[in-house]
Structure formats: structure tokens, C-alpha cells
């Protein structure tokens, strides 16, 4: 939480469940978007994992 403002840190702590649900939706959207772009499924999993590690 050192990289965000105090107000943002408080919001995150208070709404962590809501944020977790949104991040699950984002992961799904990334996965589906890569599949729609005709990226092979095995590659999609690796790319989605890498994005997940970087963002979350």
C-alpha cells in the first residue's frame, strides 16, 4: 500500500472483496480476448498467467 495515497489504501482495505471480484472479471476478459484473437489455448494460459502475476 506504499505506492498509493492514504485515501486509496483505505478504500482498498474497506472494499477488498469488491476489488477481488472485479479482478476475477478482468482475468476472464483477458483470457477470452486472447482466445478471440486466435491465440492458441496453451499460449493464452501462459500469457494470462504472466499478466496476472504482473497486475495482481
C-alpha positions, 0 to 999 in steps of 0.5 A, a space after each residue: 500500500 506504499 505506492 498509493 495515497 492514504 485515501 486509496 489504501 483505505 478504500 482498498 482495505 474497506 472494499 477488498 472483496 469488491 476489488 477481488 471480484 472485479 479482478 476475477 472479471 478482468 482475468 476472464 476478459 483477458 483470457 477470452 480476448 486472447 482466445 478471440 484473437 486466435 491465440 492458441 489455448 496453451 499460449 493464452 494460459 501462459 500469457 494470462 498467467 504472466 499478466 496476472 502475476 504482473 497486475 495482481 
